Amino acid sequence: MSPKKKAPEDLRFGEAIEELEGILSRVEAEEIDIDELADQLKTAAELLELCRGKIRRAEVEVTQIVQALEEAEAEADEEEGS
C-alpha cells in the first residue's frame, strides 16, 4: 500500500517546494500526459499560493520579533541612562 499523499495545505514549505520542483521537472521532460497537465498545473498553482502565504507569515513573524527585540533594547538603554 502506497503512502497517502498530503493535501497541499498540510505540506510543510520544503515539501511544497519539492513537489513544485517535481512537477516542473516532469513538465520540462514532457513526462506529463496532456490529460494530466491541467491537474498538475492546478496543483502547482495551489502549491505556489501555499508557499507565498507561508513566506508572508514568516515575514510578519520575523518583523514582530525584530521589533520586540529593538523595543527591549531601547528600554534597557533607557534604564541604563536613568
PDB file of N, CA, C and O in Angstrom:
ATOM      1  N   MET A   1       0.849  -1.188   0.000  1.00  0.00           N
ATOM      2  CA  MET A   1       0.000   0.000   0.000  1.00  0.00           C
ATOM      3  C   MET A   1       0.888   1.242   0.000  1.00  0.00           C
ATOM      4  O   MET A   1       1.786   1.353   0.835  1.00  0.00           O
ATOM      5  N   SER A   2       0.658   2.169  -0.912  1.00  0.00           N
ATOM      6  CA  SER A   2       1.485   3.361  -1.007  1.00  0.00           C
ATOM      7  C   SER A   2       1.026   4.389   0.025  1.00  0.00           C
ATOM      8  O   SER A   2      -0.144   4.420   0.405  1.00  0.00           O
ATOM      9  N   PRO A   3       1.969   5.237   0.477  1.00  0.00           N
ATOM     10  CA  PRO A   3       1.584   6.246   1.466  1.00  0.00           C
ATOM     11  C   PRO A   3       0.612   7.249   0.862  1.00  0.00           C
ATOM     12  O   PRO A   3       0.717   7.608  -0.311  1.00  0.00           O
ATOM     13  N   LYS A   4      -0.334   7.696   1.679  1.00  0.00           N
ATOM     14  CA  LYS A   4      -1.334   8.654   1.218  1.00  0.00           C
ATOM     15  C   LYS A   4      -0.668  10.011   1.017  1.00  0.00           C
ATOM     16  O   LYS A   4       0.084  10.471   1.876  1.00  0.00           O
ATOM     17  N   LYS A   5      -0.939  10.640  -0.097  1.00  0.00           N
ATOM     18  CA  LYS A   5      -0.370  11.945  -0.407  1.00  0.00           C
ATOM     19  C   LYS A   5      -1.061  13.015   0.430  1.00  0.00           C
ATOM     20  O   LYS A   5      -2.284  13.011   0.573  1.00  0.00           O
ATOM     21  N   LYS A   6      -0.268  13.932   0.980  1.00  0.00           N
ATOM     22  CA  LYS A   6      -0.825  15.001   1.802  1.00  0.00           C
ATOM     23  C   LYS A   6      -1.556  16.012   0.929  1.00  0.00           C
ATOM     24  O   LYS A   6      -1.201  16.236  -0.228  1.00  0.00           O
ATOM     25  N   ALA A   7      -2.581  16.612   1.511  1.00  0.00           N
ATOM     26  CA  ALA A   7      -3.254  17.722   0.844  1.00  0.00           C
ATOM     27  C   ALA A   7      -2.288  18.904   0.840  1.00  0.00           C
ATOM     28  O   ALA A   7      -1.502  19.048   1.776  1.00  0.00           O
ATOM     29  N   PRO A   8      -2.327  19.757  -0.195  1.00  0.00           N
ATOM     30  CA  PRO A   8      -1.385  20.875  -0.258  1.00  0.00           C
ATOM     31  C   PRO A   8      -1.315  21.706   1.022  1.00  0.00           C
ATOM     32  O   PRO A   8      -0.231  22.119   1.431  1.00  0.00           O
ATOM     33  N   GLU A   9      -2.469  21.954   1.659  1.00  0.00           N
ATOM     34  CA  GLU A   9      -2.456  22.797   2.866  1.00  0.00           C
ATOM     35  C   GLU A   9      -1.770  22.117   4.052  1.00  0.00           C
ATOM     36  O   GLU A   9      -1.436  22.786   5.030  1.00  0.00           O
ATOM     37  N   ASP A  10      -1.554  20.793   3.983  1.00  0.00           N
ATOM     38  CA  ASP A  10      -0.889  20.066   5.063  1.00  0.00           C
ATOM     39  C   ASP A  10       0.622  19.963   4.864  1.00  0.00           C
ATOM     40  O   ASP A  10       1.328  19.451   5.732  1.00  0.00           O
ATOM     41  N   LEU A  11       1.119  20.445   3.727  1.00  0.00           N
ATOM     42  CA  LEU A  11       2.540  20.325   3.429  1.00  0.00           C
ATOM     43  C   LEU A  11       3.346  21.395   4.148  1.00  0.00           C
ATOM     44  O   LEU A  11       2.892  22.521   4.347  1.00  0.00           O
ATOM     45  N   ARG A  12       4.536  21.013   4.525  1.00  0.00           N
ATOM     46  CA  ARG A  12       5.497  21.987   5.030  1.00  0.00           C
ATOM     47  C   ARG A  12       6.082  22.712   3.820  1.00  0.00           C
ATOM     48  O   ARG A  12       5.945  22.240   2.691  1.00  0.00           O
ATOM     49  N   PHE A  13       6.730  23.846   4.043  1.00  0.00           N
ATOM     50  CA  PHE A  13       7.269  24.651   2.948  1.00  0.00           C
ATOM     51  C   PHE A  13       8.214  23.822   2.072  1.00  0.00           C
ATOM     52  O   PHE A  13       8.084  23.826   0.848  1.00  0.00           O
ATOM     53  N   GLY A  14       9.151  23.120   2.684  1.00  0.00           N
ATOM     54  CA  GLY A  14      10.123  22.325   1.927  1.00  0.00           C
ATOM     55  C   GLY A  14       9.461  21.235   1.106  1.00  0.00           C
ATOM     56  O   GLY A  14       9.879  20.952  -0.017  1.00  0.00           O
ATOM     57  N   GLU A  15       8.431  20.625   1.665  1.00  0.00           N
ATOM     58  CA  GLU A  15       7.701  19.583   0.932  1.00  0.00           C
ATOM     59  C   GLU A  15       6.985  20.174  -0.278  1.00  0.00           C
ATOM     60  O   GLU A  15       6.963  19.568  -1.349  1.00  0.00           O
ATOM     61  N   ALA A  16       6.403  21.356  -0.104  1.00  0.00           N
ATOM     62  CA  ALA A  16       5.700  22.013  -1.207  1.00  0.00           C
ATOM     63  C   ALA A  16       6.675  22.379  -2.321  1.00  0.00           C
ATOM     64  O   ALA A  16       6.370  22.214  -3.502  1.00  0.00           O
ATOM     65  N   ILE A  17       7.849  22.878  -1.937  1.00  0.00           N
ATOM     66  CA  ILE A  17       8.868  23.235  -2.939  1.00  0.00           C
ATOM     67  C   ILE A  17       9.308  21.988  -3.693  1.00  0.00           C
ATOM     68  O   ILE A  17       9.440  22.018  -4.916  1.00  0.00           O
ATOM     69  N   GLU A  18       9.538  20.893  -2.975  1.00  0.00           N
ATOM     70  CA  GLU A  18       9.933  19.647  -3.628  1.00  0.00           C
ATOM     71  C   GLU A  18       8.881  19.183  -4.627  1.00  0.00           C
ATOM     72  O   GLU A  18       9.211  18.752  -5.732  1.00  0.00           O
ATOM     73  N   GLU A  19       7.617  19.274  -4.233  1.00  0.00           N
ATOM     74  CA  GLU A  19       6.545  18.856  -5.129  1.00  0.00           C
ATOM     75  C   GLU A  19       6.479  19.769  -6.354  1.00  0.00           C
ATOM     76  O   GLU A  19       6.280  19.299  -7.474  1.00  0.00           O
ATOM     77  N   LEU A  20       6.646  21.082  -6.136  1.00  0.00           N
ATOM     78  CA  LEU A  20       6.675  22.017  -7.262  1.00  0.00           C
ATOM     79  C   LEU A  20       7.816  21.693  -8.219  1.00  0.00           C
ATOM     80  O   LEU A  20       7.638  21.688  -9.437  1.00  0.00           O
ATOM     81  N   GLU A  21       8.992  21.422  -7.653  1.00  0.00           N
ATOM     82  CA  GLU A  21      10.143  21.079  -8.488  1.00  0.00           C
ATOM     83  C   GLU A  21       9.893  19.802  -9.271  1.00  0.00           C
ATOM     84  O   GLU A  21      10.302  19.690 -10.426  1.00  0.00           O
ATOM     85  N   GLY A  22       9.223  18.833  -8.648  1.00  0.00           N
ATOM     86  CA  GLY A  22       8.891  17.593  -9.331  1.00  0.00           C
ATOM     87  C   GLY A  22       7.952  17.825 -10.509  1.00  0.00           C
ATOM     88  O   GLY A  22       8.135  17.260 -11.587  1.00  0.00           O
ATOM     89  N   ILE A  23       6.945  18.666 -10.286  1.00  0.00           N
ATOM     90  CA  ILE A  23       6.008  18.984 -11.364  1.00  0.00           C
ATOM     91  C   ILE A  23       6.757  19.675 -12.499  1.00  0.00           C
ATOM     92  O   ILE A  23       6.582  19.325 -13.666  1.00  0.00           O
ATOM     93  N   LEU A  24       7.589  20.655 -12.158  1.00  0.00           N
ATOM     94  CA  LEU A  24       8.355  21.379 -13.161  1.00  0.00           C
ATOM     95  C   LEU A  24       9.257  20.434 -13.955  1.00  0.00           C
ATOM     96  O   LEU A  24       9.340  20.525 -15.180  1.00  0.00           O
ATOM     97  N   SER A  25       9.922  19.539 -13.255  1.00  0.00           N
ATOM     98  CA  SER A  25      10.802  18.582 -13.933  1.00  0.00           C
ATOM     99  C   SER A  25      10.024  17.706 -14.908  1.00  0.00           C
ATOM    100  O   SER A  25      10.466  17.464 -16.031  1.00  0.00           O
ATOM    101  N   ARG A  26       8.852  17.230 -14.462  1.00  0.00           N
ATOM    102  CA  ARG A  26       8.047  16.367 -15.336  1.00  0.00           C
ATOM    103  C   ARG A  26       7.513  17.135 -16.544  1.00  0.00           C
ATOM    104  O   ARG A  26       7.444  16.591 -17.646  1.00  0.00           O
ATOM    105  N   VAL A  27       7.134  18.405 -16.336  1.00  0.00           N
ATOM    106  CA  VAL A  27       6.656  19.219 -17.454  1.00  0.00           C
ATOM    107  C   VAL A  27       7.806  19.465 -18.434  1.00  0.00           C
ATOM    108  O   VAL A  27       7.639  19.295 -19.642  1.00  0.00           O
ATOM    109  N   GLU A  28       8.975  19.867 -17.913  1.00  0.00           N
ATOM    110  CA  GLU A  28      10.121  20.139 -18.776  1.00  0.00           C
ATOM    111  C   GLU A  28      10.563  18.893 -19.544  1.00  0.00           C
ATOM    112  O   GLU A  28      10.986  18.991 -20.696  1.00  0.00           O
ATOM    113  N   ALA A  29      10.467  17.724 -18.910  1.00  0.00           N
ATOM    114  CA  ALA A  29      10.876  16.475 -19.556  1.00  0.00           C
ATOM    115  C   ALA A  29       9.758  15.885 -20.412  1.00  0.00           C
ATOM    116  O   ALA A  29       9.905  14.813 -20.998  1.00  0.00           O
ATOM    117  N   GLU A  30       8.641  16.606 -20.472  1.00  0.00           N
ATOM    118  CA  GLU A  30       7.474  16.165 -21.233  1.00  0.00           C
ATOM    119  C   GLU A  30       7.002  14.783 -20.795  1.00  0.00           C
ATOM    120  O   GLU A  30       6.586  13.963 -21.614  1.00  0.00           O
ATOM    121  N   GLU A  31       7.077  14.538 -19.468  1.00  0.00           N
ATOM    122  CA  GLU A  31       6.651  13.267 -18.907  1.00  0.00           C
ATOM    123  C   GLU A  31       5.182  13.277 -18.498  1.00  0.00           C
ATOM    124  O   GLU A  31       4.616  12.230 -18.181  1.00  0.00           O
ATOM    125  N   ILE A  32       4.568  14.449 -18.503  1.00  0.00           N
ATOM    126  CA  ILE A  32       3.180  14.564 -18.086  1.00  0.00           C
ATOM    127  C   ILE A  32       2.292  14.440 -19.311  1.00  0.00           C
ATOM    128  O   ILE A  32       2.440  15.178 -20.285  1.00  0.00           O
ATOM    129  N   ASP A  33       1.381  13.509 -19.245  1.00  0.00           N
ATOM    130  CA  ASP A  33       0.408  13.312 -20.308  1.00  0.00           C
ATOM    131  C   ASP A  33      -0.464  14.557 -20.407  1.00  0.00           C
ATOM    132  O   ASP A  33      -0.769  15.190 -19.397  1.00  0.00           O
ATOM    133  N   ILE A  34      -0.853  14.896 -21.593  1.00  0.00           N
ATOM    134  CA  ILE A  34      -1.669  16.094 -21.810  1.00  0.00           C
ATOM    135  C   ILE A  34      -2.949  16.062 -20.982  1.00  0.00           C
ATOM    136  O   ILE A  34      -3.468  17.107 -20.590  1.00  0.00           O
ATOM    137  N   ASP A  35      -3.458  14.852 -20.716  1.00  0.00           N
ATOM    138  CA  ASP A  35      -4.672  14.729 -19.910  1.00  0.00           C
ATOM    139  C   ASP A  35      -4.409  15.086 -18.445  1.00  0.00           C
ATOM    140  O   ASP A  35      -5.336  15.474 -17.734  1.00  0.00           O
ATOM    141  N   GLU A  36      -3.183  14.964 -17.991  1.00  0.00           N
ATOM    142  CA  GLU A  36      -2.820  15.285 -16.603  1.00  0.00           C
ATOM    143  C   GLU A  36      -2.346  16.717 -16.446  1.00  0.00           C
ATOM    144  O   GLU A  36      -2.310  17.241 -15.333  1.00  0.00           O
ATOM    145  N   LEU A  37      -1.984  17.351 -17.542  1.00  0.00           N
ATOM    146  CA  LEU A  37      -1.331  18.651 -17.491  1.00  0.00           C
ATOM    147  C   LEU A  37      -2.140  19.691 -16.713  1.00  0.00           C
ATOM    148  O   LEU A  37      -1.591  20.379 -15.853  1.00  0.00           O
ATOM    149  N   ALA A  38      -3.417  19.810 -16.999  1.00  0.00           N
ATOM    150  CA  ALA A  38      -4.239  20.814 -16.311  1.00  0.00           C
ATOM    151  C   ALA A  38      -4.281  20.555 -14.808  1.00  0.00           C
ATOM    152  O   ALA A  38      -4.178  21.491 -14.015  1.00  0.00           O
ATOM    153  N   ASP A  39      -4.431  19.290 -14.412  1.00  0.00           N
ATOM    154  CA  ASP A  39      -4.450  18.959 -12.982  1.00  0.00           C
ATOM    155  C   ASP A  39      -3.109  19.287 -12.325  1.00  0.00           C
ATOM    156  O   ASP A  39      -3.074  19.815 -11.213  1.00  0.00           O
ATOM    157  N   GLN A  40      -2.012  18.977 -13.007  1.00  0.00           N
ATOM    158  CA  GLN A  40      -0.687  19.260 -12.454  1.00  0.00           C
ATOM    159  C   GLN A  40      -0.443  20.760 -12.332  1.00  0.00           C
ATOM    160  O   GLN A  40       0.140  21.223 -11.352  1.00  0.00           O
ATOM    161  N   LEU A  41      -0.892  21.514 -13.328  1.00  0.00           N
ATOM    162  CA  LEU A  41      -0.734  22.965 -13.266  1.00  0.00           C
ATOM    163  C   LEU A  41      -1.598  23.573 -12.167  1.00  0.00           C
ATOM    164  O   LEU A  41      -1.189  24.533 -11.514  1.00  0.00           O
ATOM    165  N   LYS A  42      -2.792  23.020 -11.961  1.00  0.00           N
ATOM    166  CA  LYS A  42      -3.653  23.486 -10.866  1.00  0.00           C
ATOM    167  C   LYS A  42      -2.982  23.202  -9.526  1.00  0.00           C
ATOM    168  O   LYS A  42      -2.984  24.050  -8.633  1.00  0.00           O
ATOM    169  N   THR A  43      -2.411  22.013  -9.389  1.00  0.00           N
ATOM    170  CA  THR A  43      -1.696  21.665  -8.160  1.00  0.00           C
ATOM    171  C   THR A  43      -0.520  22.605  -7.952  1.00  0.00           C
ATOM    172  O   THR A  43      -0.285  23.071  -6.838  1.00  0.00           O
ATOM    173  N   ALA A  44       0.222  22.887  -9.022  1.00  0.00           N
ATOM    174  CA  ALA A  44       1.369  23.790  -8.925  1.00  0.00           C
ATOM    175  C   ALA A  44       0.923  25.179  -8.476  1.00  0.00           C
ATOM    176  O   ALA A  44       1.591  25.803  -7.652  1.00  0.00           O
ATOM    177  N   ALA A  45      -0.187  25.666  -9.000  1.00  0.00           N
ATOM    178  CA  ALA A  45      -0.700  26.987  -8.599  1.00  0.00           C
ATOM    179  C   ALA A  45      -1.080  26.993  -7.124  1.00  0.00           C
ATOM    180  O   ALA A  45      -0.806  27.964  -6.419  1.00  0.00           O
ATOM    181  N   GLU A  46      -1.705  25.925  -6.654  1.00  0.00           N
ATOM    182  CA  GLU A  46      -2.070  25.820  -5.234  1.00  0.00           C
ATOM    183  C   GLU A  46      -0.816  25.791  -4.359  1.00  0.00           C
ATOM    184  O   GLU A  46      -0.774  26.423  -3.303  1.00  0.00           O
ATOM    185  N   LEU A  47       0.196  25.059  -4.801  1.00  0.00           N
ATOM    186  CA  LEU A  47       1.438  24.975  -4.042  1.00  0.00           C
ATOM    187  C   LEU A  47       2.151  26.319  -3.997  1.00  0.00           C
ATOM    188  O   LEU A  47       2.704  26.698  -2.965  1.00  0.00           O
ATOM    189  N   LEU A  48       2.139  27.040  -5.113  1.00  0.00           N
ATOM    190  CA  LEU A  48       2.747  28.374  -5.137  1.00  0.00           C
ATOM    191  C   LEU A  48       2.055  29.315  -4.162  1.00  0.00           C
ATOM    192  O   LEU A  48       2.714  30.057  -3.434  1.00  0.00           O
ATOM    193  N   GLU A  49       0.731  29.283  -4.150  1.00  0.00           N
ATOM    194  CA  GLU A  49      -0.023  30.142  -3.227  1.00  0.00           C
ATOM    195  C   GLU A  49       0.265  29.758  -1.780  1.00  0.00           C
ATOM    196  O   GLU A  49       0.401  30.629  -0.920  1.00  0.00           O
ATOM    197  N   LEU A  50       0.357  28.471  -1.513  1.00  0.00           N
ATOM    198  CA  LEU A  50       0.692  27.992  -0.175  1.00  0.00           C
ATOM    199  C   LEU A  50       2.064  28.515   0.251  1.00  0.00           C
ATOM    200  O   LEU A  50       2.223  29.016   1.364  1.00  0.00           O
ATOM    201  N   CYS A  51       3.047  28.399  -0.630  1.00  0.00           N
ATOM    202  CA  CYS A  51       4.400  28.862  -0.319  1.00  0.00           C
ATOM    203  C   CYS A  51       4.430  30.371  -0.099  1.00  0.00           C
ATOM    204  O   CYS A  51       5.079  30.853   0.829  1.00  0.00           O
ATOM    205  N   ARG A  52       3.733  31.107  -0.944  1.00  0.00           N
ATOM    206  CA  ARG A  52       3.683  32.568  -0.782  1.00  0.00           C
ATOM    207  C   ARG A  52       3.074  32.944   0.562  1.00  0.00           C
ATOM    208  O   ARG A  52       3.560  33.849   1.240  1.00  0.00           O
ATOM    209  N   GLY A  53       2.012  32.248   0.943  1.00  0.00           N
ATOM    210  CA  GLY A  53       1.379  32.516   2.232  1.00  0.00           C
ATOM    211  C   GLY A  53       2.318  32.233   3.393  1.00  0.00           C
ATOM    212  O   GLY A  53       2.381  33.002   4.352  1.00  0.00           O
ATOM    213  N   LYS A  54       3.045  31.130   3.305  1.00  0.00           N
ATOM    214  CA  LYS A  54       3.998  30.785   4.367  1.00  0.00           C
ATOM    215  C   LYS A  54       5.109  31.823   4.449  1.00  0.00           C
ATOM    216  O   LYS A  54       5.545  32.182   5.543  1.00  0.00           O
ATOM    217  N   ILE A  55       5.567  32.305   3.304  1.00  0.00           N
ATOM    218  CA  ILE A  55       6.611  33.338   3.289  1.00  0.00           C
ATOM    219  C   ILE A  55       6.085  34.624   3.903  1.00  0.00           C
ATOM    220  O   ILE A  55       6.778  35.259   4.699  1.00  0.00           O
ATOM    221  N   ARG A  56       4.859  35.019   3.540  1.00  0.00           N
ATOM    222  CA  ARG A  56       4.273  36.252   4.111  1.00  0.00           C
ATOM    223  C   ARG A  56       4.140  36.141   5.628  1.00  0.00           C
ATOM    224  O   ARG A  56       4.455  37.086   6.351  1.00  0.00           O
ATOM    225  N   ARG A  57       3.668  34.970   6.116  1.00  0.00           N
ATOM    226  CA  ARG A  57       3.527  34.783   7.560  1.00  0.00           C
ATOM    227  C   ARG A  57       4.883  34.821   8.252  1.00  0.00           C
ATOM    228  O   ARG A  57       5.014  35.397   9.333  1.00  0.00           O
ATOM    229  N   ALA A  58       5.878  34.221   7.644  1.00  0.00           N
ATOM    230  CA  ALA A  58       7.221  34.230   8.228  1.00  0.00           C
ATOM    231  C   ALA A  58       7.770  35.657   8.285  1.00  0.00           C
ATOM    232  O   ALA A  58       8.398  36.038   9.272  1.00  0.00           O
ATOM    233  N   GLU A  59       7.539  36.442   7.238  1.00  0.00           N
ATOM    234  CA  GLU A  59       7.994  37.834   7.231  1.00  0.00           C
ATOM    235  C   GLU A  59       7.360  38.619   8.371  1.00  0.00           C
ATOM    236  O   GLU A  59       8.039  39.393   9.046  1.00  0.00           O
ATOM    237  N   VAL A  60       6.064  38.427   8.588  1.00  0.00           N
ATOM    238  CA  VAL A  60       5.358  39.128   9.671  1.00  0.00           C
ATOM    239  C   VAL A  60       5.948  38.715  11.018  1.00  0.00           C
ATOM    240  O   VAL A  60       6.212  39.564  11.869  1.00  0.00           O
ATOM    241  N   GLU A  61       6.152  37.417  11.209  1.00  0.00           N
ATOM    242  CA  GLU A  61       6.695  36.931  12.478  1.00  0.00           C
ATOM    243  C   GLU A  61       8.098  37.482  12.729  1.00  0.00           C
ATOM    244  O   GLU A  61       8.414  37.904  13.841  1.00  0.00           O
ATOM    245  N   VAL A  62       8.934  37.478  11.694  1.00  0.00           N
ATOM    246  CA  VAL A  62      10.297  37.993  11.846  1.00  0.00           C
ATOM    247  C   VAL A  62      10.266  39.479  12.167  1.00  0.00           C
ATOM    248  O   VAL A  62      11.019  39.945  13.022  1.00  0.00           O
ATOM    249  N   THR A  63       9.405  40.224  11.494  1.00  0.00           N
ATOM    250  CA  THR A  63       9.287  41.660  11.757  1.00  0.00           C
ATOM    251  C   THR A  63       8.858  41.903  13.205  1.00  0.00           C
ATOM    252  O   THR A  63       9.399  42.782  13.875  1.00  0.00           O
ATOM    253  N   GLN A  64       7.889  41.124  13.684  1.00  0.00           N
ATOM    254  CA  GLN A  64       7.426  41.285  15.063  1.00  0.00           C
ATOM    255  C   GLN A  64       8.545  40.953  16.057  1.00  0.00           C
ATOM    256  O   GLN A  64       8.701  41.644  17.064  1.00  0.00           O
ATOM    257  N   ILE A  65       9.303  39.926  15.787  1.00  0.00           N
ATOM    258  CA  ILE A  65      10.411  39.547  16.676  1.00  0.00           C
ATOM    259  C   ILE A  65      11.465  40.643  16.710  1.00  0.00           C
ATOM    260  O   ILE A  65      11.949  41.015  17.779  1.00  0.00           O
ATOM    261  N   VAL A  66      11.819  41.159  15.540  1.00  0.00           N
ATOM    262  CA  VAL A  66      12.831  42.218  15.468  1.00  0.00           C
ATOM    263  C   VAL A  66      12.345  43.460  16.202  1.00  0.00           C
ATOM    264  O   VAL A  66      13.113  44.088  16.931  1.00  0.00           O
ATOM    265  N   GLN A  67      11.079  43.822  16.018  1.00  0.00           N
ATOM    266  CA  GLN A  67      10.535  44.996  16.707  1.00  0.00           C
ATOM    267  C   GLN A  67      10.561  44.798  18.221  1.00  0.00           C
ATOM    268  O   GLN A  67      10.903  45.719  18.963  1.00  0.00           O
ATOM    269  N   ALA A  68      10.201  43.605  18.677  1.00  0.00           N
ATOM    270  CA  ALA A  68      10.214  43.321  20.112  1.00  0.00           C
ATOM    271  C   ALA A  68      11.628  43.419  20.665  1.00  0.00           C
ATOM    272  O   ALA A  68      11.840  43.958  21.751  1.00  0.00           O
ATOM    273  N   LEU A  69      12.591  42.898  19.918  1.00  0.00           N
ATOM    274  CA  LEU A  69      13.987  42.982  20.365  1.00  0.00           C
ATOM    275  C   LEU A  69      14.468  44.429  20.404  1.00  0.00           C
ATOM    276  O   LEU A  69      15.165  44.827  21.338  1.00  0.00           O
ATOM    277  N   GLU A  70      14.102  45.212  19.401  1.00  0.00           N
ATOM    278  CA  GLU A  70      14.502  46.622  19.368  1.00  0.00           C
ATOM    279  C   GLU A  70      13.873  47.393  20.522  1.00  0.00           C
ATOM    280  O   GLU A  70      14.524  48.237  21.138  1.00  0.00           O
ATOM    281  N   GLU A  71      12.598  47.101  20.817  1.00  0.00           N
ATOM    282  CA  GLU A  71      11.928  47.772  21.938  1.00  0.00           C
ATOM    283  C   GLU A  71      12.577  47.390  23.259  1.00  0.00           C
ATOM    284  O   GLU A  71      12.770  48.244  24.125  1.00  0.00           O
ATOM    285  N   ALA A  72      12.909  46.130  23.419  1.00  0.00           N
ATOM    286  CA  ALA A  72      13.562  45.678  24.650  1.00  0.00           C
ATOM    287  C   ALA A  72      14.926  46.335  24.798  1.00  0.00           C
ATOM    288  O   ALA A  72      15.318  46.723  25.898  1.00  0.00           O
ATOM    289  N   GLU A  73      15.641  46.457  23.699  1.00  0.00           N
ATOM    290  CA  GLU A  73      16.962  47.098  23.735  1.00  0.00           C
ATOM    291  C   GLU A  73      16.829  48.582  24.082  1.00  0.00           C
ATOM    292  O   GLU A  73      17.627  49.117  24.852  1.00  0.00           O
ATOM    293  N   ALA A  74      15.823  49.241  23.512  1.00  0.00           N
ATOM    294  CA  ALA A  74      15.605  50.654  23.798  1.00  0.00           C
ATOM    295  C   ALA A  74      15.243  50.853  25.277  1.00  0.00           C
ATOM    296  O   ALA A  74      15.714  51.801  25.905  1.00  0.00           O
ATOM    297  N   GLU A  75      14.412  49.966  25.831  1.00  0.00           N
ATOM    298  CA  GLU A  75      14.055  50.061  27.235  1.00  0.00           C
ATOM    299  C   GLU A  75      15.270  49.831  28.115  1.00  0.00           C
ATOM    300  O   GLU A  75      15.441  50.510  29.127  1.00  0.00           O
ATOM    301  N   ALA A  76      16.110  48.885  27.742  1.00  0.00           N
ATOM    302  CA  ALA A  76      17.320  48.612  28.521  1.00  0.00           C
ATOM    303  C   ALA A  76      18.257  49.808  28.483  1.00  0.00           C
ATOM    304  O   ALA A  76      18.882  50.150  29.488  1.00  0.00           O
ATOM    305  N   ASP A  77      18.353  50.443  27.318  1.00  0.00           N
ATOM    306  CA  ASP A  77      19.191  51.641  27.200  1.00  0.00           C
ATOM    307  C   ASP A  77      18.652  52.783  28.048  1.00  0.00           C
ATOM    308  O   ASP A  77      19.429  53.525  28.648  1.00  0.00           O
ATOM    309  N   GLU A  78      17.324  52.936  28.105  1.00  0.00           N
ATOM    310  CA  GLU A  78      16.714  53.985  28.910  1.00  0.00           C
ATOM    311  C   GLU A  78      16.970  53.725  30.401  1.00  0.00           C
ATOM    312  O   GLU A  78      17.243  54.658  31.157  1.00  0.00           O
ATOM    313  N   GLU A  79      16.880  52.469  30.816  1.00  0.00           N
ATOM    314  CA  GLU A  79      17.105  52.127  32.221  1.00  0.00           C
ATOM    315  C   GLU A  79      18.552  52.374  32.608  1.00  0.00           C
ATOM    316  O   GLU A  79      18.828  52.807  33.727  1.00  0.00           O
ATOM    317  N   GLU A  80      19.466  52.109  31.709  1.00  0.00           N
ATOM    318  CA  GLU A  80      20.878  52.350  31.989  1.00  0.00           C
ATOM    319  C   GLU A  80      21.177  53.847  32.068  1.00  0.00           C
ATOM    320  O   GLU A  80      22.051  54.272  32.824  1.00  0.00           O
ATOM    321  N   GLY A  81      20.456  54.632  31.293  1.00  0.00           N
ATOM    322  CA  GLY A  81      20.658  56.068  31.284  1.00  0.00           C
ATOM    323  C   GLY A  81      20.023  56.770  32.466  1.00  0.00           C
ATOM    324  O   GLY A  81      20.332  57.933  32.725  1.00  0.00           O
ATOM    325  N   SER A  82      19.152  56.101  33.182  1.00  0.00           N
ATOM    326  CA  SER A  82      18.454  56.719  34.314  1.00  0.00           C
ATOM    327  C   SER A  82      19.342  56.894  35.503  1.00  0.00           C
ATOM    328  O   SER A  82      18.899  57.400  36.535  1.00  0.00           O
TER     329      SER A  82
END
